[in-house]
């Protein structure tokens, strides 16, 4: 499935004033996801790492954060822990291709849910709010 179709479905039921933060160290994926979501009139920011994501969270109110697990310096779990310390009020979903992760493991770690990079339909459900 193309990234354009993925994002169309992901944002279909989102409110136009909702803001999503997409965190991934892969510049191609980050740029593609951001561009497509913006093309549909929705607000989206992106960050390349945990530090950048936290800086954006200090300045913005996001309705949803989707973060990769494996990133340089700190991982998605470090981001989640920092957001919890800040009492940041939005669900954080783990988005990864790491084979040892699953919905159950992600929830045990404290994430609102898990999206596999290999299962694009999971990502669509997250943005739609079917978590």
Secondary structure, 3 states (H helix, E strand, C coil): CCHHHHHHHHHCCCCCCCEEEEECCCHHHHHHHHHHHHHCCCEEEEECCHHHHHHHHHHCCCCEEEEECCCCCCCHHHHHHHHHHCCCCCEEEEEECCCCCCHHHHHHHCCCEEEECCCHHHHHHHHHCCC
